[in-house]
Amino acid sequence: MAAYLVRLKVTLDDVEPLVMRRVVVPFRIRFDRLHEVLQAAFGWSNSHLYEFRIRDVGFGIPDGGFDDPIDARKATLLSAIEDIGARSFKYLYDFGAGWTHTVKIEKTFPVIADLNDPFLLDAVGRCPPEDVGGPWGYEEFREALA
């Protein structure tokens, strides 16, 4: 298969106003690298655990537990999408705070002129501060600021 890029629309769930990012990444990107791209795009500090959930399949960093996710360092977005068949999935960050993002595959297209590095295409809204207590803590934080 030729090299393809994918445009992802990533929306932070359960927060107002809207926080959304559009990124373009190689379709063969490993999930651990996609995590790093999303951390940069949203301005998160990469200091918490994460997991991608495609239907009922998780991709993250296994810790030897009973219900470990598939190793994100060994699985690619393309292989997961081909195997599972979903066009949207969840990106969970900071399990204690419960930040959940909805990721939608908007478009795939062939690599153009060696453009194969991830990049931010669009950004809407400011990301909540790290460690503010998740969507509910963020709502209280915004009320306190108002």
N, CA, C and O atoms as a GROMACS GRO file, in nm:
protein
  584
    1MET      N    1   0.085  -0.119   0.000
    1MET     CA    2   0.000   0.000   0.000
    1MET      C    3   0.088   0.124   0.000
    1MET      O    4   0.186   0.132   0.074
    2ALA      N    5   0.053   0.220  -0.083
    2ALA     CA    6   0.126   0.345  -0.087
    2ALA      C    7   0.115   0.417   0.047
    2ALA      O    8   0.025   0.388   0.126
    3ALA      N    9   0.205   0.509   0.071
    3ALA     CA   10   0.201   0.585   0.196
    3ALA      C   11   0.084   0.683   0.194
    3ALA      O   12   0.063   0.757   0.097
    4TYR      N   13   0.008   0.682   0.301
    4TYR     CA   14  -0.108   0.770   0.312
    4TYR      C   15  -0.100   0.854   0.438
    4TYR      O   16  -0.040   0.815   0.539
    5LEU      N   17  -0.162   0.971   0.429
    5LEU     CA   18  -0.182   1.057   0.545
    5LEU      C   19  -0.329   1.049   0.583
    5LEU      O   20  -0.414   1.013   0.501
    6VAL      N   21  -0.358   1.084   0.706
    6VAL     CA   22  -0.496   1.086   0.753
    6VAL      C   23  -0.519   1.216   0.829
    6VAL      O   24  -0.437   1.258   0.911
    7ARG      N   25  -0.634   1.279   0.801
    7ARG     CA   26  -0.673   1.400   0.874
    7ARG      C   27  -0.768   1.359   0.985
    7ARG      O   28  -0.872   1.298   0.960
    8LEU      N   29  -0.731   1.392   1.107
    8LEU     CA   30  -0.810   1.357   1.224
    8LEU      C   31  -0.871   1.482   1.287
    8LEU      O   32  -0.802   1.583   1.304
    9LYS      N   33  -0.998   1.475   1.320
    9LYS     CA   34  -1.064   1.580   1.397
    9LYS      C   35  -1.076   1.527   1.540
    9LYS      O   36  -1.139   1.425   1.564
   10VAL      N   37  -1.014   1.597   1.634
   10VAL     CA   38  -1.008   1.552   1.772
   10VAL      C   39  -1.076   1.656   1.860
   10VAL      O   40  -1.033   1.771   1.866
   11THR      N   41  -1.183   1.614   1.927
   11THR     CA   42  -1.262   1.704   2.010
   11THR      C   43  -1.256   1.659   2.155
   11THR      O   44  -1.274   1.541   2.185
   12LEU      N   45  -1.230   1.752   2.245
   12LEU     CA   46  -1.229   1.723   2.388
   12LEU      C   47  -1.373   1.714   2.435
   12LEU      O   48  -1.448   1.812   2.424
   13ASP      N   49  -1.413   1.598   2.486
   13ASP     CA   50  -1.551   1.575   2.528
   13ASP      C   51  -1.582   1.645   2.661
   13ASP      O   52  -1.494   1.667   2.743
   14ASP      N   53  -1.709   1.678   2.680
   14ASP     CA   54  -1.763   1.724   2.808
   14ASP      C   55  -1.707   1.856   2.857
   14ASP      O   56  -1.707   1.881   2.978
   15VAL      N   57  -1.660   1.942   2.766
   15VAL     CA   58  -1.615   2.076   2.807
   15VAL      C   59  -1.678   2.180   2.716
   15VAL      O   60  -1.704   2.156   2.598
   16GLU      N   61  -1.702   2.297   2.774
   16GLU     CA   62  -1.748   2.413   2.699
   16GLU      C   63  -1.661   2.530   2.740
   16GLU      O   64  -1.624   2.539   2.857
   17PRO      N   65  -1.626   2.619   2.649
   17PRO     CA   66  -1.656   2.614   2.506
   17PRO      C   67  -1.576   2.504   2.436
   17PRO      O   68  -1.490   2.439   2.495
   18LEU      N   69  -1.608   2.485   2.309
   18LEU     CA   70  -1.549   2.380   2.227
   18LEU      C   71  -1.396   2.386   2.228
   18LEU      O   72  -1.337   2.494   2.214
   19VAL      N   73  -1.334   2.269   2.244
   19VAL     CA   74  -1.188   2.254   2.228
   19VAL      C   75  -1.169   2.144   2.125
   19VAL      O   76  -1.203   2.028   2.148
   20MET      N   77  -1.113   2.183   2.007
   20MET     CA   78  -1.100   2.090   1.896
   20MET      C   79  -0.967   2.115   1.825
   20MET      O   80  -0.920   2.228   1.815
   21ARG      N   81  -0.908   2.006   1.777
   21ARG     CA   82  -0.787   2.015   1.696
   21ARG      C   83  -0.803   1.926   1.574
   21ARG      O   84  -0.861   1.818   1.580
   22ARG      N   85  -0.750   1.974   1.462
   22ARG     CA   86  -0.738   1.891   1.342
   22ARG      C   87  -0.589   1.870   1.320
   22ARG      O   88  -0.512   1.966   1.312
   23VAL      N   89  -0.550   1.744   1.309
   23VAL     CA   90  -0.411   1.711   1.283
   23VAL      C   91  -0.404   1.621   1.161
   23VAL      O   92  -0.498   1.548   1.130
   24VAL      N   93  -0.291   1.628   1.094
   24VAL     CA   94  -0.263   1.538   0.982
   24VAL      C   95  -0.143   1.455   1.023
   24VAL      O   96  -0.039   1.508   1.062
   25VAL      N   97  -0.158   1.324   1.013
   25VAL     CA   98  -0.053   1.231   1.055
   25VAL      C   99  -0.040   1.120   0.952
   25VAL      O  100  -0.134   1.095   0.876
   26PRO      N  101   0.076   1.054   0.947
   26PRO     CA  102   0.086   0.935   0.862
   26PRO      C  103  -0.013   0.829   0.909
   26PRO      O  104  -0.029   0.809   1.030
   27PHE      N  105  -0.080   0.763   0.817
   27PHE     CA  106  -0.178   0.661   0.855
   27PHE      C  107  -0.110   0.545   0.926
   27PHE      O  108  -0.174   0.474   1.005
   28ARG      N  109   0.017   0.524   0.900
   28ARG     CA  110   0.092   0.416   0.965
   28ARG      C  111   0.155   0.458   1.098
   28ARG      O  112   0.243   0.389   1.148
   29ILE      N  113   0.112   0.569   1.155
   29ILE     CA  114   0.168   0.618   1.281
   29ILE      C  115   0.139   0.518   1.393
   29ILE      O  116   0.028   0.465   1.403
   30ARG      N  117   0.239   0.493   1.478
   30ARG     CA  118   0.216   0.409   1.596
   30ARG      C  119   0.134   0.489   1.697
   30ARG      O  120   0.141   0.612   1.700
   31PHE      N  121   0.057   0.419   1.779
   31PHE     CA  122  -0.028   0.487   1.877
   31PHE      C  123   0.053   0.565   1.980
   31PHE      O  124   0.006   0.670   2.026
   32ASP      N  125   0.172   0.519   2.018
   32ASP     CA  126   0.250   0.596   2.114
   32ASP      C  127   0.292   0.730   2.053
   32ASP      O  128   0.299   0.831   2.124
   33ARG      N  129   0.320   0.731   1.925
   33ARG     CA  130   0.357   0.856   1.856
   33ARG      C  131   0.233   0.944   1.838
   33ARG      O  132   0.243   1.066   1.852
   34LEU      N  133   0.118   0.885   1.806
   34LEU     CA  134  -0.005   0.963   1.795
   34LEU      C  135  -0.037   1.030   1.928
   34LEU      O  136  -0.082   1.144   1.931
   35HIS      N  137  -0.015   0.959   2.036
   35HIS     CA  138  -0.032   1.018   2.170
   35HIS      C  139   0.054   1.143   2.184
   35HIS      O  140   0.006   1.246   2.232
   36GLU      N  141   0.180   1.136   2.142
   36GLU     CA  142   0.270   1.252   2.152
   36GLU      C  143   0.222   1.368   2.066
   36GLU      O  144   0.230   1.484   2.108
   37VAL      N  145   0.171   1.338   1.947
   37VAL     CA  146   0.118   1.442   1.859
   37VAL      C  147  -0.002   1.511   1.925
   37VAL      O  148  -0.011   1.634   1.923
   38LEU      N  149  -0.092   1.433   1.983
   38LEU     CA  150  -0.210   1.491   2.048
   38LEU      C  151  -0.173   1.570   2.173
   38LEU      O  152  -0.234   1.672   2.202
   39GLN      N  153  -0.073   1.523   2.246
   39GLN     CA  154  -0.025   1.599   2.362
   39GLN      C  155   0.023   1.737   2.319
   39GLN      O  156  -0.010   1.837   2.382
   40ALA      N  157   0.100   1.743   2.212
   40ALA     CA  158   0.150   1.871   2.162
   40ALA      C  159   0.037   1.958   2.109
   40ALA      O  160   0.033   2.078   2.135
   41ALA      N  161  -0.056   1.898   2.034
   41ALA     CA  162  -0.165   1.974   1.974
   41ALA      C  163  -0.256   2.037   2.079
   41ALA      O  164  -0.304   2.148   2.060
   42PHE      N  165  -0.280   1.965   2.189
   42PHE     CA  166  -0.370   2.016   2.292
   42PHE      C  167  -0.297   2.094   2.401
   42PHE      O  168  -0.360   2.167   2.478
   43GLY      N  169  -0.166   2.080   2.407
   43GLY     CA  170  -0.092   2.150   2.511
   43GLY      C  171  -0.089   2.076   2.643
   43GLY      O  172  -0.059   2.136   2.746
   44TRP      N  173  -0.121   1.947   2.642
   44TRP     CA  174  -0.110   1.867   2.764
   44TRP      C  175   0.037   1.847   2.799
   44TRP      O  176   0.124   1.870   2.715
   45SER      N  177   0.066   1.804   2.920
   45SER     CA  178   0.205   1.794   2.966
   45SER      C  179   0.264   1.653   2.955
   45SER      O  180   0.379   1.632   2.994
   46ASN      N  181   0.188   1.557   2.904
   46ASN     CA  182   0.235   1.420   2.888
   46ASN      C  183   0.283   1.361   3.021
   46ASN      O  184   0.386   1.294   3.026
   47SER      N  185   0.210   1.387   3.127
   47SER     CA  186   0.251   1.341   3.259
   47SER      C  187   0.153   1.239   3.319
   47SER      O  188   0.159   1.210   3.438
   48HIS      N  189   0.064   1.185   3.236
   48HIS     CA  190  -0.035   1.089   3.284
   48HIS      C  191  -0.047   0.973   3.185
   48HIS      O  192   0.002   0.981   3.072
   49LEU      N  193  -0.111   0.866   3.228
   49LEU     CA  194  -0.136   0.751   3.142
   49LEU      C  195  -0.240   0.785   3.036
   49LEU      O  196  -0.317   0.880   3.050
   50TYR      N  197  -0.240   0.707   2.931
   50TYR     CA  198  -0.334   0.728   2.821
   50TYR      C  199  -0.375   0.593   2.763
   50TYR      O  200  -0.312   0.490   2.786
   51GLU      N  201  -0.484   0.598   2.686
   51GLU     CA  202  -0.527   0.480   2.612
   51GLU      C  203  -0.615   0.525   2.497
   51GLU      O  204  -0.697   0.615   2.511
   52PHE      N  205  -0.597   0.461   2.383
   52PHE     CA  206  -0.688   0.478   2.270
   52PHE      C  207  -0.786   0.362   2.277
   52PHE      O  208  -0.746   0.248   2.295
   53ARG      N  209  -0.915   0.392   2.262
   53ARG     CA  210  -1.018   0.288   2.264
   53ARG      C  211  -1.090   0.288   2.130
   53ARG      O  212  -1.159   0.384   2.095
   54ILE      N  213  -1.073   0.179   2.056
   54ILE     CA  214  -1.143   0.162   1.928
   54ILE      C  215  -1.241   0.048   1.950
   54ILE      O  216  -1.203  -0.069   1.960
   55ARG      N  217  -1.368   0.086   1.957
   55ARG     CA  218  -1.474  -0.005   2.001
   55ARG      C  219  -1.434  -0.060   2.138
   55ARG      O  220  -1.422   0.018   2.232
   56ASP      N  221  -1.414  -0.189   2.152
   56ASP     CA  222  -1.379  -0.242   2.285
   56ASP      C  223  -1.233  -0.284   2.294
   56ASP      O  224  -1.195  -0.360   2.383
   57VAL      N  225  -1.150  -0.233   2.202
   57VAL     CA  226  -1.008  -0.268   2.201
   57VAL      C  227  -0.927  -0.146   2.247
   57VAL      O  228  -0.945  -0.036   2.196
   58GLY      N  229  -0.838  -0.168   2.345
   58GLY     CA  230  -0.756  -0.060   2.397
   58GLY      C  231  -0.612  -0.069   2.349
   58GLY      O  232  -0.557  -0.178   2.332
   59PHE      N  233  -0.552   0.047   2.326
   59PHE     CA  234  -0.411   0.058   2.288
   59PHE      C  235  -0.346   0.157   2.383
   59PHE      O  236  -0.386   0.274   2.389
   60GLY      N  237  -0.245   0.113   2.458
   60GLY     CA  238  -0.178   0.198   2.555
   60GLY      C  239  -0.047   0.134   2.595
   60GLY      O  240   0.013   0.059   2.518
   61ILE      N  241  -0.003   0.164   2.717
   61ILE     CA  242   0.121   0.107   2.767
   61ILE      C  243   0.085  -0.001   2.869
   61ILE      O  244   0.034   0.031   2.976
   62PRO      N  245   0.111  -0.129   2.838
   62PRO     CA  246   0.078  -0.238   2.930
   62PRO      C  247   0.164  -0.230   3.056
   62PRO      O  248   0.280  -0.191   3.051
   63ASP      N  249   0.103  -0.268   3.168
   63ASP     CA  250   0.178  -0.267   3.294
   63ASP      C  251   0.181  -0.405   3.360
   63ASP      O  252   0.216  -0.418   3.477
   64GLY      N  253   0.144  -0.508   3.284
   64GLY     CA  254   0.147  -0.644   3.337
   64GLY      C  255   0.020  -0.683   3.411
   64GLY      O  256   0.016  -0.788   3.475
   65GLY      N  257  -0.081  -0.600   3.403
   65GLY     CA  258  -0.207  -0.629   3.471
   65GLY      C  259  -0.295  -0.724   3.393
   65GLY      O  260  -0.260  -0.768   3.283
   66PHE      N  261  -0.409  -0.756   3.451
   66PHE     CA  262  -0.502  -0.852   3.393
   66PHE      C  263  -0.562  -0.803   3.261
   66PHE      O  264  -0.570  -0.878   3.164
   67ASP      N  265  -0.604  -0.678   3.259
   67ASP     CA  266  -0.676  -0.624   3.144
   67ASP      C  267  -0.591  -0.523   3.068
   67ASP      O  268  -0.637  -0.412   3.038
   68ASP      N  269  -0.467  -0.561   3.037
   68ASP     CA  270  -0.375  -0.470   2.971
   68ASP      C  271  -0.420  -0.435   2.829
   68ASP      O  272  -0.476  -0.519   2.759
   69PRO      N  273  -0.394  -0.310   2.788
   69PRO     CA  274  -0.420  -0.274   2.648
   69PRO      C  275  -0.313  -0.335   2.558
   69PRO      O  276  -0.210  -0.381   2.605
   70ILE      N  277  -0.341  -0.334   2.429
   70ILE     CA  278  -0.240  -0.370   2.330
   70ILE      C  279  -0.130  -0.264   2.335
   70ILE      O  280  -0.159  -0.145   2.349
   71ASP      N  281  -0.007  -0.306   2.323
   71ASP     CA  282   0.107  -0.215   2.336
   71ASP      C  283   0.104  -0.108   2.226
   71ASP      O  284   0.115  -0.140   2.107
   72ALA      N  285   0.089   0.018   2.267
   72ALA     CA  286   0.081   0.130   2.174
   72ALA      C  287   0.211   0.150   2.097
   72ALA      O  288   0.212   0.214   1.991
   73ARG      N  289   0.321   0.097   2.149
   73ARG     CA  290   0.451   0.110   2.083
   73ARG      C  291   0.466   0.011   1.968
   73ARG      O  292   0.562   0.018   1.892
   74LYS      N  293   0.370  -0.082   1.956
   74LYS     CA  294   0.380  -0.186   1.854
   74LYS      C  295   0.263  -0.189   1.757
   74LYS      O  296   0.263  -0.268   1.663
   75ALA      N  297   0.163  -0.105   1.779
   75ALA     CA  298   0.043  -0.105   1.695
   75ALA      C  299   0.030   0.028   1.622
   75ALA      O  300   0.058   0.134   1.677
   76THR      N  301  -0.014   0.020   1.496
   76THR     CA  302  -0.033   0.142   1.418
   76THR      C  303  -0.182   0.174   1.402
   76THR      O  304  -0.268   0.087   1.413
   77LEU      N  305  -0.208   0.301   1.377
   77LEU     CA  306  -0.345   0.344   1.352
   77LEU      C  307  -0.403   0.269   1.232
   77LEU      O  308  -0.516   0.222   1.237
   78LEU      N  309  -0.326   0.259   1.126
   78LEU     CA  310  -0.374   0.190   1.006
   78LEU      C  311  -0.412   0.046   1.035
   78LEU      O  312  -0.520   0.001   0.995
   79SER      N  313  -0.325  -0.028   1.104
   79SER     CA  314  -0.355  -0.170   1.129
   79SER      C  315  -0.479  -0.184   1.218
   79SER      O  316  -0.560  -0.274   1.196
   80ALA      N  317  -0.493  -0.097   1.316
   80ALA     CA  318  -0.610  -0.104   1.406
   80ALA      C  319  -0.738  -0.072   1.330
   80ALA      O  320  -0.839  -0.140   1.348
   81ILE      N  321  -0.734   0.030   1.247
   81ILE     CA  322  -0.853   0.068   1.170
   81ILE      C  323  -0.889  -0.043   1.071
   81ILE      O  324  -1.007  -0.075   1.054
   82GLU      N  325  -0.790  -0.100   1.006
   82GLU     CA  326  -0.817  -0.211   0.912
   82GLU      C  327  -0.875  -0.332   0.985
   82GLU      O  328  -0.969  -0.394   0.936
   83ASP      N  329  -0.819  -0.364   1.103
   83ASP     CA  330  -0.866  -0.481   1.178
   83ASP      C  331  -1.004  -0.459   1.239
   83ASP      O  332  -1.089  -0.549   1.237
   84ILE      N  333  -1.028  -0.342   1.294
   84ILE     CA  334  -1.150  -0.317   1.371
   84ILE      C  335  -1.259  -0.253   1.285
   84ILE      O  336  -1.378  -0.277   1.306
   85GLY      N  337  -1.218  -0.171   1.190
   85GLY     CA  338  -1.314  -0.114   1.095
   85GLY      C  339  -1.385   0.012   1.139
   85GLY      O  340  -1.479   0.054   1.072
   86ALA      N  341  -1.345   0.075   1.248
   86ALA     CA  342  -1.411   0.196   1.296
   86ALA      C  343  -1.353   0.319   1.227
   86ALA      O  344  -1.236   0.319   1.186
   87ARG      N  345  -1.434   0.424   1.213
   87ARG     CA  346  -1.387   0.551   1.157
   87ARG      C  347  -1.377   0.658   1.266
   87ARG      O  348  -1.336   0.771   1.240
   88SER      N  349  -1.414   0.622   1.389
   88SER     CA  350  -1.397   0.712   1.502
   88SER      C  351  -1.363   0.629   1.624
   88SER      O  352  -1.395   0.510   1.632
   89PHE      N  353  -1.297   0.694   1.721
   89PHE     CA  354  -1.256   0.623   1.841
   89PHE      C  355  -1.229   0.724   1.951
   89PHE      O  356  -1.242   0.845   1.930
   90LYS      N  357  -1.193   0.676   2.068
   90LYS     CA  358  -1.169   0.762   2.184
   90LYS      C  359  -1.021   0.764   2.220
   90LYS      O  360  -0.950   0.665   2.205
   91TYR      N  361  -0.976   0.879   2.267
   91TYR     CA  362  -0.842   0.896   2.323
   91TYR      C  363  -0.862   0.940   2.467
   91TYR      O  364  -0.912   1.049   2.492
   92LEU      N  365  -0.822   0.855   2.562
   92LEU     CA  366  -0.837   0.884   2.704
   92LEU      C  367  -0.703   0.929   2.758
   92LEU      O  368  -0.600   0.867   2.731
   93TYR      N  369  -0.704   1.038   2.834
   93TYR     CA  370  -0.580   1.090   2.891
   93TYR      C  371  -0.606   1.126   3.037
   93TYR      O  372  -0.708   1.187   3.070
   94ASP      N  373  -0.515   1.088   3.122
   94ASP     CA  374  -0.522   1.113   3.266
   94ASP      C  375  -0.646   1.045   3.324
   94ASP      O  376  -0.751   1.108   3.342
   95PHE      N  377  -0.632   0.916   3.351
   95PHE     CA  378  -0.746   0.836   3.396
   95PHE      C  379  -0.811   0.892   3.521
   95PHE      O  380  -0.932   0.880   3.537
   96GLY      N  381  -0.734   0.954   3.610
   96GLY     CA  382  -0.790   1.013   3.731
   96GLY      C  383  -0.880   1.131   3.701
   96GLY      O  384  -0.987   1.146   3.762
   97ALA      N  385  -0.839   1.216   3.607
   97ALA     CA  386  -0.918   1.334   3.571
   97ALA      C  387  -1.027   1.299   3.470
   97ALA      O  388  -1.132   1.363   3.466
   98GLY      N  389  -1.002   1.199   3.388
   98GLY     CA  390  -1.104   1.155   3.293
   98GLY      C  391  -1.119   1.241   3.170
   98GLY      O  392  -1.230   1.264   3.123
   99TRP      N  393  -1.007   1.289   3.116
   99TRP     CA  394  -1.016   1.363   2.990
   99TRP      C  395  -1.039   1.264   2.876
   99TRP      O  396  -0.958   1.174   2.854
  100THR      N  397  -1.150   1.280   2.806
  100THR     CA  398  -1.185   1.194   2.694
  100THR      C  399  -1.196   1.279   2.568
  100THR      O  400  -1.260   1.384   2.568
  101HIS      N  401  -1.133   1.232   2.462
  101HIS     CA  402  -1.136   1.300   2.334
  101HIS      C  403  -1.201   1.208   2.232
  101HIS      O  404  -1.178   1.087   2.234
  102THR      N  405  -1.283   1.263   2.144
  102THR     CA  406  -1.339   1.188   2.033
  102THR      C  407  -1.254   1.217   1.910
  102THR      O  408  -1.233   1.332   1.873
  103VAL      N  409  -1.204   1.110   1.848
  103VAL     CA  410  -1.118   1.122   1.730
  103VAL      C  411  -1.195   1.068   1.610
  103VAL      O  412  -1.239   0.953   1.610
  104LYS      N  413  -1.209   1.150   1.509
  104LYS     CA  414  -1.279   1.109   1.387
  104LYS      C  415  -1.184   1.116   1.269
  104LYS      O  416  -1.114   1.216   1.250
  105ILE      N  417  -1.182   1.010   1.191
  105ILE     CA  418  -1.105   1.010   1.068
  105ILE      C  419  -1.187   1.084   0.964
  105ILE      O  420  -1.294   1.037   0.923
  106GLU      N  421  -1.137   1.200   0.921
  106GLU     CA  422  -1.213   1.281   0.825
  106GLU      C  423  -1.176   1.250   0.680
  106GLU      O  424  -1.262   1.248   0.592
  107LYS      N  425  -1.047   1.225   0.657
  107LYS     CA  426  -1.004   1.209   0.518
  107LYS      C  427  -0.870   1.137   0.515
  107LYS      O  428  -0.787   1.156   0.604
  108THR      N  429  -0.849   1.056   0.414
  108THR     CA  430  -0.718   0.997   0.388
  108THR      C  431  -0.675   1.041   0.249
  108THR      O  432  -0.758   1.056   0.159
  109PHE      N  433  -0.545   1.059   0.233
  109PHE     CA  434  -0.493   1.100   0.104
  109PHE      C  435  -0.347   1.059   0.092
  109PHE      O  436  -0.278   1.044   0.193
  110PRO      N  437  -0.298   1.041  -0.031
  110PRO     CA  438  -0.159   1.000  -0.049
  110PRO      C  439  -0.062   1.106   0.002
  110PRO      O  440  -0.093   1.226   0.002
  111VAL      N  441   0.055   1.061   0.044
  111VAL     CA  442   0.161   1.153   0.086
  111VAL      C  443   0.195   1.242  -0.032
  111VAL      O  444   0.208   1.195  -0.146
  112ILE      N  445   0.211   1.371  -0.006
  112ILE     CA  446   0.240   1.468  -0.110
  112ILE      C  447   0.381   1.523  -0.088
  112ILE      O  448   0.410   1.579   0.017
  113ALA      N  449   0.468   1.509  -0.186
  113ALA     CA  450   0.602   1.570  -0.186
  113ALA      C  451   0.676   1.551  -0.054
  113ALA      O  452   0.722   1.648   0.007
  114ASP      N  453   0.686   1.429  -0.011
  114ASP     CA  454   0.760   1.395   0.111
  114ASP      C  455   0.703   1.459   0.238
  114ASP      O  456   0.771   1.463   0.340
  115LEU      N  457   0.581   1.508   0.232
  115LEU     CA  458   0.517   1.563   0.351
  115LEU      C  459   0.464   1.445   0.431
  115LEU      O  460   0.353   1.396   0.407
  116ASN      N  461   0.544   1.398   0.526
  116ASN     CA  462   0.509   1.279   0.600
  116ASN      C  463   0.516   1.301   0.750
  116ASN      O  464   0.493   1.207   0.827
  117ASP      N  465   0.546   1.423   0.793
  117ASP     CA  466   0.553   1.453   0.936
  117ASP      C  467   0.417   1.502   0.985
  117ASP      O  468   0.346   1.571   0.911
  118PRO      N  469   0.379   1.468   1.108
  118PRO     CA  470   0.252   1.517   1.162
  118PRO      C  471   0.251   1.670   1.170
  118PRO      O  472   0.355   1.732   1.193
  119PHE      N  473   0.134   1.728   1.151
  119PHE     CA  474   0.122   1.873   1.171
  119PHE      C  475  -0.019   1.909   1.214
  119PHE      O  476  -0.116   1.839   1.186
  120LEU      N  477  -0.027   2.023   1.283
  120LEU     CA  478  -0.154   2.078   1.328
  120LEU      C  479  -0.213   2.159   1.215
  120LEU      O  480  -0.148   2.248   1.161
  121LEU      N  481  -0.336   2.128   1.179
  121LEU     CA  482  -0.404   2.194   1.068
  121LEU      C  483  -0.499   2.303   1.118
  121LEU      O  484  -0.514   2.407   1.053
  122ASP      N  485  -0.562   2.279   1.232
  122ASP     CA  486  -0.665   2.372   1.281
  122ASP      C  487  -0.676   2.356   1.433
  122ASP      O  488  -0.659   2.247   1.486
  123ALA      N  489  -0.704   2.467   1.501
  123ALA     CA  490  -0.723   2.463   1.646
  123ALA      C  491  -0.837   2.556   1.683
  123ALA      O  492  -0.842   2.671   1.639
  124VAL      N  493  -0.928   2.506   1.766
  124VAL     CA  494  -1.040   2.585   1.816
  124VAL      C  495  -1.042   2.571   1.967
  124VAL      O  496  -1.042   2.459   2.018
  125GLY      N  497  -1.044   2.681   2.038
  125GLY     CA  498  -1.056   2.680   2.183
  125GLY      C  499  -0.926   2.650   2.255
  125GLY      O  500  -0.837   2.583   2.203
  126ARG      N  501  -0.917   2.702   2.376
  126ARG     CA  502  -0.801   2.677   2.461
  126ARG      C  503  -0.823   2.551   2.541
  126ARG      O  504  -0.933   2.526   2.591
  127CYS      N  505  -0.718   2.473   2.552
  127CYS     CA  506  -0.726   2.349   2.628
  127CYS      C  507  -0.728   2.382   2.777
  127CYS      O  508  -0.660   2.475   2.820
  128PRO      N  509  -0.804   2.308   2.857
  128PRO     CA  510  -0.805   2.331   3.001
  128PRO      C  511  -0.666   2.311   3.061
  128PRO      O  512  -0.583   2.239   3.005
  129PRO      N  513  -0.640   2.375   3.175
  129PRO     CA  514  -0.511   2.353   3.242
  129PRO      C  515  -0.497   2.208   3.288
  129PRO      O  516  -0.596   2.142   3.322
  130GLU      N  517  -0.376   2.160   3.290
  130GLU     CA  518  -0.348   2.025   3.340
  130GLU      C  519  -0.382   2.019   3.489
  130GLU      O  520  -0.368   2.118   3.561
  131ASP      N  521  -0.427   1.904   3.534
  131ASP     CA  522  -0.454   1.876   3.676
  131ASP      C  523  -0.557   1.969   3.739
  131ASP      O  524  -0.547   2.005   3.857
  132VAL      N  525  -0.658   2.009   3.660
  132VAL     CA  526  -0.764   2.093   3.713
  132VAL      C  527  -0.882   2.008   3.762
  132VAL      O  528  -0.979   2.062   3.816
  133GLY      N  529  -0.873   1.876   3.744
  133GLY     CA  530  -0.978   1.788   3.795
  133GLY      C  531  -1.073   1.737   3.690
  133GLY      O  532  -1.186   1.700   3.722
  134GLY      N  533  -1.031   1.732   3.565
  134GLY     CA  534  -1.116   1.679   3.460
  134GLY      C  535  -1.224   1.777   3.418
  134GLY      O  536  -1.221   1.894   3.458
  135PRO      N  537  -1.319   1.732   3.336
  135PRO     CA  538  -1.423   1.821   3.285
  135PRO      C  539  -1.503   1.891   3.395
  135PRO      O  540  -1.539   2.007   3.382
  136TRP      N  541  -1.531   1.820   3.505
  136TRP     CA  542  -1.612   1.878   3.611
  136TRP      C  543  -1.531   1.980   3.690
  136TRP      O  544  -1.582   2.085   3.726
  137GLY      N  545  -1.406   1.950   3.716
  137GLY     CA  546  -1.319   2.046   3.784
  137GLY      C  547  -1.295   2.169   3.697
  137GLY      O  548  -1.285   2.280   3.748
  138TYR      N  549  -1.285   2.147   3.566
  138TYR     CA  550  -1.265   2.258   3.474
  138TYR      C  551  -1.386   2.351   3.475
  138TYR      O  552  -1.371   2.473   3.470
  139GLU      N  553  -1.506   2.293   3.481
  139GLU     CA  554  -1.627   2.375   3.487
  139GLU      C  555  -1.626   2.462   3.613
  139GLU      O  556  -1.658   2.581   3.607
  140GLU      N  557  -1.589   2.402   3.727
  140GLU     CA  558  -1.580   2.479   3.851
  140GLU      C  559  -1.471   2.585   3.842
  140GLU      O  560  -1.488   2.697   3.891
  141PHE      N  561  -1.360   2.550   3.780
  141PHE     CA  562  -1.248   2.643   3.760
  141PHE      C  563  -1.294   2.764   3.678
  141PHE      O  564  -1.262   2.878   3.712
  142ARG      N  565  -1.369   2.739   3.570
  142ARG     CA  566  -1.418   2.849   3.485
  142ARG      C  567  -1.517   2.937   3.561
  142ARG      O  568  -1.515   3.059   3.547
  143GLU      N  569  -1.603   2.875   3.642
  143GLU     CA  570  -1.698   2.951   3.723
  143GLU      C  571  -1.626   3.040   3.823
  143GLU      O  572  -1.664   3.155   3.844
  144ALA      N  573  -1.520   2.987   3.884
  144ALA     CA  574  -1.442   3.064   3.981
  144ALA      C  575  -1.374   3.184   3.913
  144ALA      O  576  -1.367   3.292   3.971
  145LEU      N  577  -1.326   3.165   3.791
  145LEU     CA  578  -1.262   3.275   3.719
  145LEU      C  579  -1.363   3.383   3.681
  145LEU      O  580  -1.330   3.501   3.678
  146ALA      N  581  -1.485   3.340   3.652
  146ALA     CA  582  -1.589   3.436   3.609
  146ALA      C  583  -1.632   3.518   3.729
  146ALA      O  584  -1.718   3.605   3.717
   0.00000   0.00000   0.00000
